Amino acid sequence: MLDKEACIVICGYFGSDPKCRDNKLINSVAAGCPFAGIVHPGHECGESARNVHFIGNVAHSVDGCGAHIFPNAAS
């Protein structure tokens, strides 16, 4: 488990689950979160130009970090 107090968590509550893949978070807003605005798996190194899974998101008024990006178990 990565975080219990985030506004948005994608594939982060149950550890490494290779079945958790192809989730998209696009143009979302997370505000007023206790720890992190968004917890989301990252992309492979060098793949940022083709990233279609995590685009245009905003986190504000967060006590901790805006986004916590962790290694993608499905990669």
C-alpha positions in Angstrom: 0.0 0.0 0.0 1.4 3.4 -1.0 -0.9 5.8 0.6 -4.2 5.9 2.5 -4.7 9.6 2.4 -4.5 10.6 -1.2 -7.3 12.1 -3.2 -6.8 9.8 -6.3 -4.9 6.5 -6.2 -4.5 4.4 -9.3 -3.1 0.8 -8.8 -1.5 1.8 -5.5 -3.4 0.0 -2.8 -2.7 -3.6 -3.4 1.0 -3.7 -4.1 2.5 -5.0 -7.3 -0.4 -6.2 -9.4 0.6 -6.8 -13.1 -3.1 -7.0 -14.0 -3.6 -3.3 -13.1 -2.6 -1.7 -16.4 -3.8 0.7 -19.1 -5.6 3.0 -16.6 -5.8 6.6 -17.7 -6.0 9.7 -15.6 -6.5 12.7 -17.8 -7.4 16.4 -17.0 -8.3 15.6 -13.3 -8.1 17.9 -10.3 -7.1 16.8 -6.8 -7.5 19.4 -4.0 -7.3 19.5 -0.2 -5.7 16.1 0.2 -4.0 15.1 3.5 -0.9 13.4 2.0 -0.8 13.3 -1.8 -3.0 14.6 -4.5 -2.5 11.8 -7.0 -0.7 8.4 -6.6 -0.2 6.9 -10.1 2.2 4.4 -11.7 4.9 5.9 -13.9 5.9 5.2 -17.5 9.0 3.6 -18.8 12.2 5.8 -19.1 12.2 7.5 -22.4 8.5 7.0 -23.0 7.3 10.5 -21.9 6.7 11.6 -25.5 4.2 8.8 -26.0 2.6 9.0 -22.6 -1.2 8.8 -23.0 -2.0 7.6 -19.5 -1.3 10.6 -17.3 -1.9 14.0 -18.9 -3.1 17.4 -17.8 -3.7 16.6 -14.1 -3.5 19.2 -11.4 -3.1 18.9 -7.6 -3.3 21.9 -5.3 -3.8 22.7 -1.6 -2.2 19.4 -0.7 -0.4 19.1 2.7 2.2 16.6 1.3 3.1 16.2 -2.3 1.1 16.9 -5.4 1.9 13.6 -7.1 3.6 10.4 -6.0 4.7 8.4 -9.0 5.8 4.8 -8.4 7.2 2.1 -10.7 4.6 0.4 -12.9 4.3 -3.3 -12.0 2.7 -4.0 -15.4 5.8 -2.9 -17.3 
